[in-house]
Amino acid sequence: MRNIITNDLDKCIGCNRCVRVCPIYEANFAWTDGNGNVKVRIENSKCVACGSCLEACHHGSRHYEDDTERFFNDLRSGVPISVFAAPAVKSNFDDYERIFTWLRSLGVKSIYDVSLGADICTWAHIRYIQKNGPKPIISQPCPAIVNYILIHRNGLIKHLSPVHSPMLCTAVYMSKYEKVGTKIAALSPCVAKSYEFEATHIVDYNVTFKKLSEYMQNNHVALPSNRSGFDNYKAGLGSLYPMPGGLKESVEFYAGKQFRVDKSEGPRHVYRMIGEYARAPVERLPVLFDVLNCQEGCNAGTGCVKGKDFFEISVKMDALRQAAIKEGNEQYAKELFNKFDETLKLDDFIRQYIPTPSRSIRITPDKIEEAFIALGKYDKESRDFSCGACGCDNCLDMAWQVAKGINIPENCAKKMHDEVTKEHNEAIDLSKNNLKSFETVFSETSNIKSKMEGIVSNISDITAAIVSYDRMVKDIERISERVNIIALNASVEAAKAGQYGLAFGVVAKEIRTLAQSSANSAMQTKAASEKANIAIKTVNETVSEVNESVKSSYENISTATESSKKLLGK
């Protein structure tokens, strides 16, 4: 079978809404892409086309395909096509009769009302039960239910009603009794009908109401003002079929309470009920189990125009009910059965089912235990957490899916929360340790800063002392120069005195020698002072740079320490 419901995985965000609403656990497969993002794809071999994910997906990842484009392309190409319309067309399109006129203008040969096929379906069910005895059967107007049984519940095929659905009853009637020799298209409220048509080869196109509406909008179709109706004769209570329990009400209208008819609808309920049906002893089962996939019936089916008000639909359908059962029409409906008895053959409306079983993934208790461990669930409390964020009803179901390989531990919100919490706590512990280290470094840096400030102060004192020393050296140089001049003058005077000045000359010589020695010492001291000044200047610059670095580090560590304290709430 072709894949009716498909994925656009680029739009999937792994929200698990599709998993949550899907009645088939193995119909979805979760994994992580190369970027660590959770994605969920459809496992088409196990999908029953219930359509729940189509409505649940808010991100445009899930969509479906029908035959609308092919239908209109064939019409434009001149392919002869006749159409039948499901009763829900009346609740989906206020101007459905103008749509019929438009379709006829495009080349549609004839249009039939599935309400008549629904009456045939009711007639066939009653006659089949009367012919074969009141054995438990499951009604099959709903193809999603049929898919479910053919794929996942093969043991129930023996209970599945062999009577065709109202749509196929209509198609059989058109081809065998009305001699419609064209291809047949269905105006349908149901996505899953494509599978039914593919399996039975009676209907050629499934044109859903939603895609038909989109086609008219996209192509700016202006509907004609004149209206046209159906080409078949008037139906009876078949128009009730789109409502929940419509088959039950129709059967009881014609057959009374001769046998028990139970009903169930809605994807989160009906599949569970079918499971209970499979486990129940035969004596508990109703003669007819009327089941529908969609909660509000076919009027709000998977292929319907969305946004219709529920109560508006109910008003329209109740008007059809009241018209069908009012005096005159009631008599006509009963006469219709007589007409069917005279003109129809029951065997023409019976189908054979070919199971298409999907092999379930087998797992062992050990695999489930391994899955629980992979999910980080080691005790009863954690295994009963069952938040549902993964899309499963409970943690055991999630463990089953992980064990089957169709889900992943990363999809467990509790596991990811616990891991994030653990990482957060580890980060807090690390921050606490870092804070202690910051405080230690802060204290040591503070000491270094204090000592550096002392060194800077001492170097400043040394620099001042050297400056003072330089001044003293300069004074000595001046004194030496003056003493030297005095000695020279004394030598001149001693020479003038002759013999009497010899002793004074010796003294003057010694004074000059002492002045020269002082000058030499002053020069040496000055050279040493200059070297000391250069060295002190270099040290001063280095210390200044170190001091600025220590000061900057002190400020940064102080800021980091305060930030860590705020982070830790201290």
C-alpha positions as CSV (number, residue, x, y, z in Angstrom):
1,M,0.0,0.0,0.0
2,R,1.1,3.6,-0.6
3,N,2.0,5.8,2.3
4,I,-1.0,8.1,2.8
5,I,0.3,9.9,5.9
6,T,3.8,11.2,5.7
7,N,6.4,13.3,7.5
8,D,8.3,16.5,6.9
9,L,11.0,15.7,9.4
10,D,12.6,19.2,9.0
11,K,9.5,20.6,10.7
12,C,9.4,17.9,13.4
13,I,10.5,19.3,16.8
14,G,10.1,16.0,18.8
15,C,7.2,17.3,20.9
16,N,5.7,13.8,21.0
17,R,2.1,15.0,20.4
18,C,1.8,12.5,17.6
19,V,3.0,9.7,19.9
20,R,0.6,10.7,22.6
21,V,-2.5,10.5,20.4
22,C,-1.5,7.5,18.2
23,P,-3.4,4.3,19.2
24,I,-0.7,2.1,17.7
25,Y,2.5,2.2,19.8
26,E,4.7,0.8,17.1
27,A,3.5,3.2,14.4
28,N,5.9,6.0,15.5
29,F,9.7,5.8,15.7
30,A,11.7,8.3,17.7
31,W,15.4,9.0,17.3
32,T,17.9,11.8,17.6
33,D,19.4,13.4,14.5
34,G,23.0,14.5,14.0
35,N,22.4,17.6,16.1
36,G,20.9,15.8,19.1
37,N,17.4,16.9,18.2
38,V,14.6,14.3,18.9
39,K,12.6,13.5,15.7
40,V,9.5,11.2,15.3
41,R,8.7,9.5,12.0
42,I,5.8,7.3,10.9
43,E,6.3,3.6,10.6
44,N,3.9,3.2,7.7
45,S,3.7,-0.6,7.7
46,K,2.0,-0.3,11.1
47,C,0.0,3.0,10.6
48,V,-3.8,2.5,10.3
49,A,-4.3,6.0,9.0
50,C,-6.5,7.0,11.9
51,G,-5.4,10.6,11.3
52,S,-4.9,11.5,15.0
53,C,-1.4,12.8,14.4
54,L,-2.6,15.1,11.6
55,E,-4.7,17.1,14.0
56,A,-2.2,16.8,16.9
57,C,0.8,18.1,15.0
58,H,1.0,21.9,15.3
59,H,4.3,22.2,13.3
60,G,3.3,21.0,9.9
61,S,5.4,17.9,10.1
62,R,2.5,15.4,9.5
63,H,0.3,15.6,6.4
64,Y,-1.5,13.3,4.1
65,E,-2.0,12.7,0.4
66,D,-5.2,11.9,-1.5
67,D,-6.2,11.8,-5.2
68,T,-7.5,15.3,-5.6
69,E,-4.8,16.5,-8.0
70,R,-5.0,13.4,-10.1
71,F,-8.8,13.6,-10.2
72,F,-8.8,17.1,-11.6
73,N,-5.9,16.4,-14.0
74,D,-7.8,13.4,-15.4
75,L,-11.0,15.5,-15.7
76,R,-9.1,18.1,-17.7
77,S,-7.7,15.3,-19.9
78,G,-11.2,14.2,-20.8
79,V,-11.2,11.0,-18.7
80,P,-14.9,10.1,-18.0
81,I,-15.5,10.1,-14.3
82,S,-18.6,9.8,-12.1
83,V,-18.7,10.9,-8.5
84,F,-20.4,9.9,-5.3
85,A,-20.5,12.2,-2.2
86,A,-20.6,11.1,1.4
87,P,-23.5,12.5,3.5
88,A,-21.0,14.6,5.4
89,V,-20.7,16.8,2.3
90,K,-23.8,18.6,3.6
91,S,-22.2,19.5,6.9
92,N,-18.8,20.4,5.4
93,F,-20.1,22.6,2.5
94,D,-23.0,25.0,2.8
95,D,-23.0,25.3,-1.0
96,Y,-22.4,21.7,-1.9
97,E,-25.1,21.8,-4.6
98,R,-23.2,24.6,-6.4
99,I,-20.1,22.5,-6.1
100,F,-21.9,19.7,-7.9
101,T,-22.9,22.1,-10.7
102,W,-19.2,23.2,-11.0
103,L,-18.0,19.6,-11.1
104,R,-20.5,18.8,-13.8
105,S,-19.2,21.7,-15.8
106,L,-15.8,20.2,-15.7
107,G,-17.0,16.9,-17.2
108,V,-18.3,14.8,-14.2
109,K,-20.9,12.5,-15.7
110,S,-23.1,11.8,-12.7
111,I,-23.2,12.4,-8.9
112,Y,-24.6,9.8,-6.5
113,D,-25.5,10.2,-2.8
114,V,-23.7,7.8,-0.4
115,S,-26.8,8.1,1.8
116,L,-28.4,5.6,-0.6
117,G,-25.3,3.3,-0.2
118,A,-25.7,3.6,3.5
119,D,-29.3,2.4,3.3
120,I,-28.0,-0.5,1.2
121,C,-25.4,-1.1,3.8
122,T,-28.0,-1.2,6.6
123,W,-30.2,-3.5,4.5
124,A,-27.2,-5.8,3.8
125,H,-26.3,-6.0,7.5
126,I,-29.8,-6.9,8.5
127,R,-30.2,-9.5,5.8
128,Y,-26.8,-11.0,6.5
129,I,-27.6,-11.4,10.2
130,Q,-31.0,-12.9,9.4
131,K,-29.4,-15.3,6.9
132,N,-26.4,-16.4,9.0
133,G,-27.8,-16.1,12.5
134,P,-27.1,-13.5,15.2
135,K,-23.3,-14.0,15.4
136,P,-21.2,-11.2,16.7
137,I,-19.9,-8.9,14.0
138,I,-18.0,-5.6,13.9
139,S,-19.3,-3.0,11.5
140,Q,-16.8,-1.8,8.9
141,P,-17.9,1.6,7.5
142,C,-14.7,2.9,9.0
143,P,-11.6,2.0,7.0
144,A,-9.2,2.9,9.9
145,I,-10.9,0.2,12.0
146,V,-10.6,-2.3,9.2
147,N,-6.9,-1.4,8.8
148,Y,-6.4,-1.9,12.5
149,I,-7.9,-5.4,12.4
150,L,-6.2,-6.4,9.2
151,I,-2.8,-5.3,10.4
152,H,-2.8,-5.7,14.2
153,R,-5.9,-7.8,15.2
154,N,-6.0,-10.6,12.6
155,G,-7.9,-12.8,15.2
156,L,-10.9,-10.5,14.8
157,I,-11.2,-10.8,11.0
158,K,-13.8,-13.6,11.6
159,H,-15.9,-11.0,13.4
160,L,-15.4,-8.2,10.8
161,S,-18.6,-7.6,8.9
162,P,-18.3,-8.8,5.3
163,V,-20.7,-6.1,4.2
164,H,-19.2,-3.4,2.2
165,S,-19.0,0.2,3.6
166,P,-21.7,2.7,2.5
167,M,-19.2,4.2,0.0
168,L,-18.4,0.8,-1.6
169,C,-22.1,-0.2,-1.5
170,T,-22.7,3.0,-3.5
171,A,-19.9,2.2,-6.0
172,V,-21.2,-1.3,-6.5
173,Y,-24.7,0.0,-7.0
174,M,-23.5,2.5,-9.5
175,S,-21.5,0.1,-11.6
176,K,-23.7,-3.1,-11.3
177,Y,-27.2,-1.7,-11.1
178,E,-26.9,1.8,-12.7
179,K,-24.4,0.6,-15.3
180,V,-22.1,3.6,-14.7
181,G,-19.2,2.7,-17.0
182,T,-16.9,5.5,-16.0
183,K,-14.2,5.7,-13.4
184,I,-15.6,6.5,-10.0
185,A,-14.4,9.2,-7.6
186,A,-15.4,9.6,-4.0
187,L,-16.0,13.0,-2.3
188,S,-14.9,11.8,1.1
189,P,-14.5,12.9,4.7
190,C,-11.8,10.2,5.3
191,V,-8.1,9.9,4.7
192,A,-8.1,6.2,5.3
193,K,-10.6,5.5,2.5
194,S,-7.6,5.6,0.1
195,Y,-6.6,2.2,1.6
196,E,-10.1,0.8,1.3
197,F,-10.3,1.8,-2.4
198,E,-6.8,0.5,-3.1
199,A,-7.7,-2.9,-1.5
200,T,-11.0,-3.4,-3.3
201,H,-10.3,-1.8,-6.7
202,I,-13.9,-0.4,-7.1
203,V,-13.3,3.3,-6.5
204,D,-10.5,5.1,-8.4
205,Y,-10.1,8.4,-6.5
206,N,-10.4,9.5,-2.9
207,V,-11.0,13.3,-3.0
208,T,-11.2,14.5,0.6
209,F,-13.3,17.5,1.5
210,K,-10.3,19.3,2.9
211,K,-8.2,18.9,-0.2
212,L,-11.2,19.8,-2.4
213,S,-11.7,23.0,-0.4
214,E,-8.0,23.8,-0.7
215,Y,-8.0,23.1,-4.4
216,M,-10.9,25.5,-4.9
217,Q,-9.2,28.2,-2.8
218,N,-5.8,27.8,-4.5
219,N,-7.4,27.9,-8.0
220,H,-9.8,30.8,-7.1
221,V,-12.8,28.8,-8.2
222,A,-16.0,30.9,-8.6
223,L,-18.9,28.6,-8.1
224,P,-21.9,29.0,-10.4
225,S,-25.1,30.3,-9.0
226,N,-27.3,27.4,-10.1
227,R,-27.6,24.3,-8.0
228,S,-27.8,20.6,-8.9
229,G,-28.6,17.5,-6.8
230,F,-27.9,13.8,-7.0
231,D,-28.7,11.5,-9.9
232,N,-30.0,8.6,-7.8
233,Y,-33.4,8.2,-6.3
234,K,-34.2,9.4,-2.8
235,A,-32.4,7.8,0.2
236,G,-33.9,6.8,3.6
237,L,-32.0,7.0,6.9
238,G,-28.6,6.7,5.3
239,S,-27.9,10.3,5.9
240,L,-27.5,9.5,9.6
241,Y,-24.3,7.4,9.0
242,P,-21.9,10.3,9.5
243,M,-23.0,10.7,13.1
244,P,-21.7,8.6,15.9
245,G,-24.0,5.6,16.2
246,G,-25.6,6.3,12.8
247,L,-25.4,2.6,11.8
248,K,-26.8,1.5,15.1
249,E,-29.7,4.0,14.8
250,S,-30.5,3.0,11.2
251,V,-30.4,-0.8,12.0
252,E,-32.7,-0.3,15.0
253,F,-35.0,1.8,12.9
254,Y,-35.5,-1.0,10.5
255,A,-35.1,-4.0,12.7
256,G,-36.2,-2.7,16.0
257,K,-34.6,-4.3,19.1
258,Q,-34.4,-7.8,17.6
259,F,-30.7,-7.9,18.5
260,R,-28.2,-6.0,20.6
261,V,-26.2,-3.2,18.9
262,D,-23.3,-1.6,20.8
263,K,-21.3,1.4,19.6
264,S,-17.9,3.0,20.3
265,E,-16.0,5.9,18.7
266,G,-13.0,8.1,19.1
267,P,-9.3,6.9,18.6
268,R,-8.4,7.0,22.3
269,H,-11.4,4.9,23.1
270,V,-12.5,2.7,20.3
271,Y,-9.2,0.8,19.8
272,R,-9.1,-0.1,23.5
273,M,-12.7,-1.3,23.2
274,I,-11.7,-3.5,20.3
275,G,-9.0,-4.9,22.4
276,E,-11.6,-5.7,25.1
277,Y,-13.8,-7.1,22.4
278,A,-11.0,-9.5,21.4
279,R,-10.6,-10.7,25.0
280,A,-14.3,-11.0,25.9
281,P,-16.2,-14.4,25.8
282,V,-18.5,-14.6,22.8
283,E,-21.6,-14.6,25.0
284,R,-20.9,-11.1,26.1
285,L,-20.5,-9.6,22.7
286,P,-23.3,-7.7,20.9
287,V,-24.6,-9.0,17.6
288,L,-23.4,-5.8,16.0
289,F,-20.6,-3.6,17.2
290,D,-20.9,-0.2,15.5
291,V,-17.4,1.4,15.6
292,L,-16.0,4.7,14.3
293,N,-12.5,6.0,14.4
294,C,-13.5,9.7,14.7
295,Q,-15.0,11.0,17.9
296,E,-17.6,13.1,16.2
297,G,-18.1,10.6,13.4
298,C,-17.6,11.3,9.7
299,N,-18.9,14.9,9.9
300,A,-15.5,15.7,11.5
301,G,-13.5,13.1,9.8
302,T,-9.8,13.2,9.1
303,G,-10.3,14.6,5.6
304,C,-12.9,17.1,6.6
305,V,-12.8,20.9,6.4
306,K,-11.6,22.0,9.8
307,G,-13.0,24.8,11.9
308,K,-16.7,23.8,11.6
309,D,-18.7,24.4,14.8
310,F,-19.8,21.1,16.4
311,F,-23.2,22.3,17.3
312,E,-23.8,23.8,13.9
313,I,-23.0,20.3,12.4
314,S,-25.3,18.7,15.0
315,V,-28.2,21.0,14.1
316,K,-27.8,20.1,10.4
317,M,-27.6,16.4,11.0
318,D,-30.6,16.4,13.4
319,A,-32.6,18.2,10.7
320,L,-31.7,15.4,8.4
321,R,-32.7,12.8,11.0
322,Q,-36.1,14.5,11.7
323,A,-36.8,14.7,8.0
324,A,-35.9,11.0,7.5
325,I,-38.2,9.7,10.3
326,K,-41.1,12.0,9.9
327,E,-44.4,10.5,8.8
328,G,-44.3,9.8,5.1
329,N,-40.6,9.5,4.9
330,E,-40.6,6.7,7.5
331,Q,-43.0,4.7,5.3
332,Y,-40.8,5.4,2.3
333,A,-37.7,4.2,4.1
334,K,-39.4,0.9,4.9
335,E,-40.7,0.6,1.3
336,L,-37.0,1.2,0.2
337,F,-36.1,-2.1,1.9
338,N,-38.7,-3.9,-0.1
339,K,-37.3,-2.4,-3.2
340,F,-33.8,-3.6,-2.2
341,D,-35.1,-7.1,-1.6
342,E,-36.6,-7.1,-5.1
343,T,-33.7,-5.6,-7.0
344,L,-30.4,-6.2,-5.1
345,K,-28.4,-9.3,-4.5
346,L,-26.7,-9.5,-1.1
347,D,-23.6,-11.3,-2.4
348,D,-22.8,-8.2,-4.6
349,F,-22.2,-6.2,-1.5
350,I,-20.0,-8.7,0.3
351,R,-16.2,-8.3,0.4
352,Q,-13.3,-10.6,1.2
353,Y,-10.5,-9.5,3.5
354,I,-6.9,-10.1,2.9
355,P,-4.9,-9.7,6.2
356,T,-1.7,-7.6,6.0
357,P,-0.2,-8.5,9.3
358,S,2.7,-6.4,10.7
359,R,5.1,-8.4,12.8
360,S,5.2,-7.0,16.3
361,I,8.7,-6.4,17.9
362,R,9.3,-9.1,20.4
363,I,10.9,-8.2,23.7
364,T,11.7,-10.0,27.0
365,P,11.4,-8.9,30.6
366,D,15.2,-8.5,30.7
367,K,15.0,-6.1,27.8
368,I,12.4,-4.1,29.7
369,E,14.6,-4.0,32.8
370,E,17.5,-2.8,30.7
371,A,15.2,-0.1,29.2
372,F,14.2,1.0,32.7
373,I,17.9,1.3,33.7
374,A,18.6,3.2,30.5
375,L,15.8,5.6,31.5
376,G,17.5,6.0,34.9
377,K,14.5,4.4,36.7
378,Y,15.8,2.0,39.4
379,D,12.9,1.9,41.9
380,K,9.1,1.7,41.9
381,E,8.6,5.4,42.6
382,S,10.6,6.4,39.6
383,R,8.9,3.8,37.4
384,D,5.5,5.0,38.4
385,F,6.3,8.7,37.7
386,S,4.3,8.5,34.4
387,C,4.4,12.2,33.4
388,G,3.3,11.5,29.9
389,A,5.8,14.0,28.3
390,C,7.2,11.2,26.2
391,G,3.8,10.5,24.6
392,C,3.2,7.3,26.6
393,D,0.5,6.8,29.1
394,N,3.0,5.5,31.7
395,C,6.6,4.7,32.3
396,L,6.1,1.0,31.6
397,D,4.8,1.8,28.1
398,M,7.9,4.0,27.6
399,A,10.2,1.2,28.8
400,W,8.4,-1.1,26.3
401,Q,9.0,1.3,23.5
402,V,12.7,1.8,24.4
403,A,13.1,-2.0,24.6
404,K,11.5,-2.3,21.2
405,G,13.9,0.3,19.8
406,I,11.1,2.7,18.7
407,N,11.8,5.3,21.3
408,I,14.9,6.6,23.0
409,P,15.9,7.4,26.6
410,E,16.6,11.0,25.6
411,N,12.8,11.4,25.0
412,C,12.1,10.9,28.7
413,A,11.5,14.3,30.2
414,K,12.2,13.0,33.8
415,K,15.5,11.4,32.8
416,M,16.6,14.6,31.1
417,H,15.4,16.7,34.0
418,D,17.3,14.5,36.5
419,E,20.5,14.7,34.3
420,V,20.2,18.5,34.0
421,T,19.6,18.7,37.8
422,K,22.6,16.5,38.4
423,E,24.8,18.7,36.1
424,H,23.4,21.8,37.8
425,N,24.3,20.5,41.2
426,E,27.7,19.5,40.0
427,A,28.1,23.0,38.6
428,I,27.0,24.4,42.0
429,D,29.6,22.2,43.8
430,L,32.2,23.3,41.3
431,S,31.3,26.9,41.9
432,K,31.5,26.5,45.6
433,N,35.0,25.0,45.2
434,N,35.9,27.7,42.8
435,L,34.7,30.3,45.3
436,K,36.9,28.8,48.0
437,S,39.8,29.0,45.5
438,F,38.8,32.5,44.6
439,E,38.8,33.5,48.2
440,T,42.2,32.0,48.8
441,V,43.7,33.6,45.8
442,F,41.9,36.8,46.7
443,S,43.5,36.7,50.2
444,E,47.0,35.9,48.8
445,T,46.6,38.6,46.1
446,S,45.6,41.0,48.8
447,N,48.8,40.2,50.7
448,I,50.9,40.5,47.5
449,K,49.2,43.8,46.8
450,S,50.1,45.1,50.2
451,K,53.7,44.0,50.0
452,M,54.0,45.4,46.5
453,E,52.7,48.7,47.8
454,G,55.4,48.5,50.5
455,I,58.1,47.7,47.9
456,V,56.9,50.7,45.8
457,S,57.1,52.9,48.9
458,N,60.7,51.6,49.8
459,I,61.9,52.1,46.3
460,S,60.5,55.6,46.4
461,D,62.6,56.2,49.6
462,I,65.7,54.7,48.0
463,T,65.1,56.9,44.9
464,A,64.8,60.0,47.2
465,A,68.0,59.0,49.1
466,I,69.9,58.6,45.8
467,V,68.7,62.0,44.7
468,S,69.9,63.4,48.0
469,Y,73.2,61.6,47.6
470,D,73.6,63.1,44.1
471,R,73.3,66.5,45.6
472,M,76.0,65.7,48.2
473,V,78.4,64.5,45.5
474,K,77.8,67.7,43.6
475,D,78.6,69.7,46.8
476,I,81.9,67.7,47.2
477,E,82.8,68.4,43.6
478,R,82.3,72.1,44.1
479,I,84.3,72.0,47.4
480,S,87.1,70.0,45.7
481,E,87.2,72.6,42.9
482,R,87.5,75.4,45.4
483,V,90.1,73.6,47.5
484,N,92.1,73.0,44.3
485,I,92.0,76.7,43.4
486,I,93.1,77.6,47.0
487,A,96.0,75.2,46.8
488,L,97.1,76.6,43.4
489,N,97.0,80.1,44.9
490,A,98.9,79.0,47.9
491,S,101.6,77.4,45.7
492,V,101.9,80.7,43.8
493,E,102.4,82.6,47.0
494,A,104.8,80.0,48.4
495,A,106.9,80.5,45.2
496,K,107.0,84.2,45.7
497,A,108.2,83.8,49.3
498,G,111.2,81.8,48.2
499,Q,113.0,79.9,50.9
500,Y,110.6,81.1,53.4
501,G,107.6,79.7,51.5
502,L,108.9,76.2,51.0
503,A,107.0,74.7,54.0
504,F,103.8,76.4,53.0
505,G,104.3,75.1,49.4
506,V,104.5,71.5,50.7
507,V,101.2,72.1,52.5
508,A,99.6,73.6,49.4
509,K,100.8,70.6,47.4
510,E,99.2,68.2,49.9
511,I,95.9,70.2,49.8
512,R,95.9,70.1,46.0
513,T,96.5,66.4,46.1
514,L,93.6,66.0,48.6
515,A,91.4,68.1,46.4
516,Q,92.3,66.0,43.3
517,S,91.6,62.9,45.3
518,S,88.2,64.2,46.4
519,A,87.4,65.1,42.8
520,N,88.3,61.7,41.6
521,S,86.2,60.1,44.4
522,A,83.3,62.4,43.5
523,M,83.6,61.4,39.9
524,Q,83.6,57.7,40.8
525,T,80.7,58.2,43.1
526,K,78.8,60.0,40.5
527,A,79.4,57.2,38.0
528,A,78.2,54.7,40.5
529,S,75.2,56.9,41.3
530,E,74.3,57.1,37.7
531,K,74.4,53.3,37.3
532,A,72.3,53.0,40.5
533,N,69.8,55.5,39.1
534,I,69.5,53.6,35.9
535,A,69.0,50.3,37.8
536,I,66.5,51.9,40.2
537,K,64.6,53.4,37.3
538,T,64.4,50.0,35.6
539,V,63.3,48.3,38.9
540,N,60.8,51.1,39.4
541,E,59.3,50.7,36.0
542,T,59.1,46.9,36.5
543,V,57.6,47.2,40.0
544,S,55.1,49.7,38.6
545,E,54.0,47.3,35.9
546,V,53.8,44.4,38.4
547,N,51.8,46.6,40.8
548,E,49.3,47.5,38.0
549,S,49.0,43.8,37.1
550,V,48.4,42.8,40.8
551,K,45.9,45.6,41.2
552,S,44.0,44.5,38.0
553,S,44.1,40.9,39.2
554,Y,42.9,41.9,42.6
555,E,39.9,43.8,41.0
556,N,39.0,40.9,38.7
557,I,39.2,38.2,41.4
558,S,37.2,40.5,43.7
559,T,34.5,40.8,41.0
560,A,34.5,37.0,40.3
561,T,34.2,36.2,44.0
562,E,31.2,38.5,44.3
563,S,29.6,37.0,41.2
564,S,30.1,33.5,42.6
565,K,28.6,34.5,45.9
566,K,25.5,35.9,44.2
567,L,25.2,32.7,42.1
568,L,25.3,30.6,45.2
569,G,22.9,32.9,47.0
570,K,25.4,34.0,49.6
